[in-house]
Each structure stands twice: as structure tokens, then as C-alpha cells.
Amino acid sequence: MKKFLSLSFIMLLGLCVNAQHKLEKIWETDSIINMPESVLPDTKAGVLYVAIMGNSANDKDGIGGIGKLDMNGKVINLDWVTGLNSPKGMAIYGNKMYVADLTDVVVIDIPKSKVELTIPIEGAKFLNDVTVSDKGVVYVSDSQTKRIHQLIKNKDVVYMENIDGVNGLKAVGDDLYIAGGGKNLLKANAKKEMIKVAGLPYGGDGIEPIGNGDFLFSCWGGYVFYVFANGTSELLLDTHLEKRILQTLATIRLKK
């Protein structure tokens, strides 16, 4: 049975110094998307890319894909790219999109709206998130094998191992931020030295830097935290009892 879920988009409001941050919902779709997993904004193009798993988060059934919405939640094309299995994390570098698709990284030519290359990841079981550094190095997490793989010129190597609960990734300069190690936000530098940035009450899902060393940290159970550079955090949103997918647009709007 197909499971269609609604999709909400929320904006971070940055208030005056020392005031608590808060989130404001800016729109919500009807229940039109067949198991959305993540959303990738392309603000320059005015597009939201949605990873659509289809009927399952685990099956190689070829019914997953990537959809497109505009920034106001209006559907552009829910069948923009089809034929994937259970796509999850996405990242854009140049005119290419990299998608974590269960056991493969799928490379999509954005202007042509088509799959250009499928890269099998050796030993992969549940690829979850993907990020690309400013040098074009691709990193993808596998939540079941506890590994992070690295792709350089489409060649796969195991970059890090034995990271419990590894999920969300974000490359920032020479550093790789990781949701993993239990319920933590971690940072691995260019030497693979691991530093704990913050401990959270729940296991992480998405990571988004918002400047000054601060991050938004979403948890798959339905929570969003604001994580400060000093390791402290604020709970911004609790939707664990609501059956909808919430995505956060990491845009700061300062209150005058």
C-alpha cells in the first residue's frame, strides 16, 4: 500500500542577541508525496528537490525518484527523475546531483534531468546521506555498516569506519560534520581526527550550518535543535507525534 505524506517547510528566525531562536512554518503540502525522505533547496534556481522513496525505505524496487517543487511548495514535477530505488540524501556540485540510493550513489545531470552514472558502493547496505566538499569530494554515509565512503573522481574508498548511528553529513571546508557516534554532532578534520561538537538527546538525521559555527540539527524522530558553536543546544521543534515530514530551510531572518 502506498504511503503518501505531507511535507512542511519551516524557516529559522534569528532574534536579537541572547534571545531564543524559533522556527516559523511557511507552508505545508497536502498528502501528495509517496514517502519523501529529504529535501534539497536550490535557492538560486528557486527549486526544492525531494527524494521520494516510494513504498519502502529498504527495497530495490525501482519506483523511487526525485521530485521538484517550487519554493512555495507548488509541485513542478514529482517525476523529474524516476527509476531509483529508495533515495535519501542529496547534494549538488556544479550541474551534478549526487543521491544516496540504498547501495549506490546515483549521479544526475541536472540540466538534462537524467541519470548520468550509477556508482555501486562496495559492501553498502543502507546509504543514507551524501555531501560534497568545495573541492568536489563526495562523502556518503551507510547507517547499517557504520561507514563513511569517499568518492574521488567516481572511485569509492572507505573513508571512516565504526561510527555508531552514522547518518547526516555536511562538508564544510576541510572538515566533515557527522551525525553519529551515538547521539552526537561530530567533526572530522582533514587528518580524520574526530572531535565531539555537541551531544544531543536523540540520534541525528540532517545537519545544516547557519554561520558563526552554529548548526541546525534534525533528528529522524521529529525534533529540530539549534546547536551553538560552544556545544550547547536549544530544542526548536518537537513533532514526534505528528505524521508528516518536516524540512528546515536554513535561512536567517533577523528581527529589527
Solvent accessible surface area in square Angstrom, and as a share of the most:
residue,aa,sasa,rsa
1,M,222,0.99
2,K,116,0.49
3,K,110,0.47
4,F,92,0.38
5,L,27,0.14
6,S,13,0.09
7,L,0,0.00
8,S,0,0.00
9,F,2,0.01
10,I,4,0.02
11,M,29,0.13
12,L,0,0.00
13,L,17,0.08
14,G,3,0.03
15,L,47,0.24
16,C,87,0.52
17,V,132,0.76
18,N,155,0.79
19,A,34,0.27
20,Q,110,0.49
21,H,30,0.14
22,K,105,0.44
23,L,28,0.14
24,E,65,0.29
25,K,98,0.41
26,I,66,0.33
27,W,33,0.12
28,E,70,0.31
29,T,16,0.10
30,D,114,0.59
31,S,74,0.47
32,I,61,0.31
33,I,1,0.00
34,N,20,0.10
35,M,31,0.14
36,P,2,0.01
37,E,40,0.18
38,S,23,0.15
39,V,19,0.11
40,L,36,0.18
41,P,44,0.28
42,D,36,0.18
43,T,91,0.53
44,K,204,0.86
45,A,63,0.49
46,G,26,0.25
47,V,13,0.08
48,L,0,0.00
49,Y,6,0.02
50,V,0,0.00
51,A,0,0.00
52,I,17,0.09
53,M,17,0.08
54,G,1,0.01
55,N,65,0.33
56,S,21,0.14
57,A,26,0.20
58,N,89,0.46
59,D,72,0.37
60,K,124,0.53
61,D,57,0.30
62,G,33,0.32
63,I,87,0.44
64,G,2,0.02
65,G,5,0.05
66,I,0,0.00
67,G,0,0.00
68,K,38,0.16
69,L,0,0.00
70,D,36,0.18
71,M,52,0.23
72,N,120,0.62
73,G,12,0.11
74,K,145,0.61
75,V,57,0.33
76,I,89,0.45
77,N,62,0.32
78,L,48,0.24
79,D,99,0.51
80,W,24,0.08
81,V,7,0.04
82,T,83,0.48
83,G,53,0.51
84,L,8,0.04
85,N,27,0.14
86,S,0,0.00
87,P,0,0.00
88,K,4,0.02
89,G,4,0.03
90,M,15,0.06
91,A,11,0.08
92,I,55,0.28
93,Y,90,0.34
94,G,69,0.67
95,N,75,0.38
96,K,49,0.21
97,M,0,0.00
98,Y,25,0.09
99,V,0,0.00
100,A,0,0.00
101,D,3,0.02
102,L,7,0.03
103,T,27,0.16
104,D,20,0.11
105,V,0,0.00
106,V,3,0.02
107,V,4,0.03
108,I,0,0.00
109,D,12,0.06
110,I,33,0.17
111,P,95,0.60
112,K,141,0.60
113,S,44,0.29
114,K,113,0.48
115,V,54,0.31
116,E,90,0.40
117,L,69,0.35
118,T,67,0.39
119,I,12,0.06
120,P,98,0.61
121,I,7,0.03
122,E,145,0.65
123,G,48,0.46
124,A,13,0.10
125,K,125,0.53
126,F,33,0.14
127,L,0,0.00
128,N,13,0.07
129,D,24,0.12
130,V,5,0.03
131,T,7,0.04
132,V,21,0.12
133,S,10,0.06
134,D,103,0.53
135,K,149,0.63
136,G,23,0.22
137,V,27,0.15
138,V,5,0.03
139,Y,25,0.09
140,V,0,0.00
141,S,0,0.00
142,D,0,0.00
143,S,33,0.21
144,Q,105,0.47
145,T,34,0.20
146,K,86,0.36
147,R,72,0.26
148,I,0,0.00
149,H,1,0.00
150,Q,23,0.10
151,L,3,0.01
152,I,86,0.44
153,K,182,0.77
154,N,71,0.37
155,K,146,0.62
156,D,42,0.22
157,V,81,0.46
158,V,62,0.36
159,Y,28,0.11
160,M,23,0.10
161,E,91,0.41
162,N,131,0.67
163,I,10,0.05
164,D,75,0.39
165,G,47,0.45
166,V,0,0.00
167,N,17,0.09
168,G,0,0.00
169,L,5,0.02
170,K,56,0.24
171,A,15,0.12
172,V,60,0.34
173,G,42,0.41
174,D,94,0.49
175,D,37,0.19
176,L,6,0.03
177,Y,27,0.10
178,I,0,0.00
179,A,0,0.00
180,G,1,0.01
181,G,33,0.31
182,G,38,0.37
183,K,108,0.46
184,N,26,0.13
185,L,0,0.00
186,L,15,0.07
187,K,46,0.20
188,A,1,0.01
189,N,34,0.17
190,A,73,0.57
191,K,161,0.68
192,K,96,0.41
193,E,93,0.42
194,M,75,0.34
195,I,83,0.42
196,K,128,0.54
197,V,29,0.17
198,A,4,0.03
199,G,40,0.38
200,L,12,0.06
201,P,70,0.44
202,Y,87,0.33
203,G,25,0.24
204,G,5,0.05
205,D,38,0.20
206,G,28,0.27
207,I,11,0.06
208,E,63,0.28
209,P,41,0.26
210,I,29,0.15
211,G,39,0.38
212,N,147,0.75
213,G,42,0.40
214,D,17,0.09
215,F,7,0.03
216,L,6,0.03
217,F,0,0.00
218,S,34,0.22
219,C,6,0.04
220,W,198,0.69
221,G,30,0.29
222,G,20,0.19
223,Y,22,0.09
224,V,8,0.05
225,F,9,0.04
226,Y,11,0.04
227,V,0,0.00
228,F,54,0.22
229,A,61,0.47
230,N,121,0.62
231,G,20,0.19
232,T,76,0.44
233,S,45,0.29
234,E,36,0.16
235,L,85,0.42
236,L,23,0.11
237,L,45,0.22
238,D,67,0.35
239,T,10,0.06
240,H,89,0.40
241,L,151,0.75
242,E,76,0.34
243,K,186,0.79
244,R,67,0.24
245,I,45,0.23
246,L,33,0.16
247,Q,32,0.14
248,T,33,0.19
249,L,19,0.09
250,A,31,0.24
251,T,55,0.32
252,I,68,0.34
253,R,126,0.46
254,L,132,0.66
255,K,143,0.61
256,K,239,1.01
